[in-house]
Amino acid sequence: MKQFGLSSLERIKSKKEFELVFTRGEVFFSSSNRLKATFFIETNPDKIGVKVAFAVSRKSGNAVWRNRVKRLLRELYRLNKSQIKKVCWQKSLKVFIVFSPGNFNQMNNKKIYLKDIEDDVVDLLNQIRSKL
């Protein structure tokens, strides 16, 4: 797999996996409370690695804004995933992560850029990595 790619094998797609994350997972908020990450750590998995999803509620904004947020989150995760992936391989873990906005919506942020949420995503990944 490519180092900076994000293949379909690295994404949470099934309803079963989403339910697992949201029922048994833990929630971390970024230091600015703009983003949140819900994650679940599976020990003794059949496949080692990280699976990720990006969820933005309809209440956050219109479709254009929601899709932009998901694209930005996906890009930031893709660029910073190597830290958490390395720890998963060392400890033989499988981690499911769902990123979503915390108190972050279109009314407060009409325009959103990569640099606006980069620190938040890195902060969340560091929090999750420290929990592993």
Secondary structure, 3 states (H helix, E strand, C coil): CCCCCCCHHHECCCHHHHHHHHHHCEEEECCCCCEEEEEEEEECCCCCEEEEEECCCHHHCCHHHHHHHHHHHHHHHHHHCHHHHHHHHHHCEEEEEEEEECCCCCCCCCCCCHHHHHHHHHHHHHHHHHHC
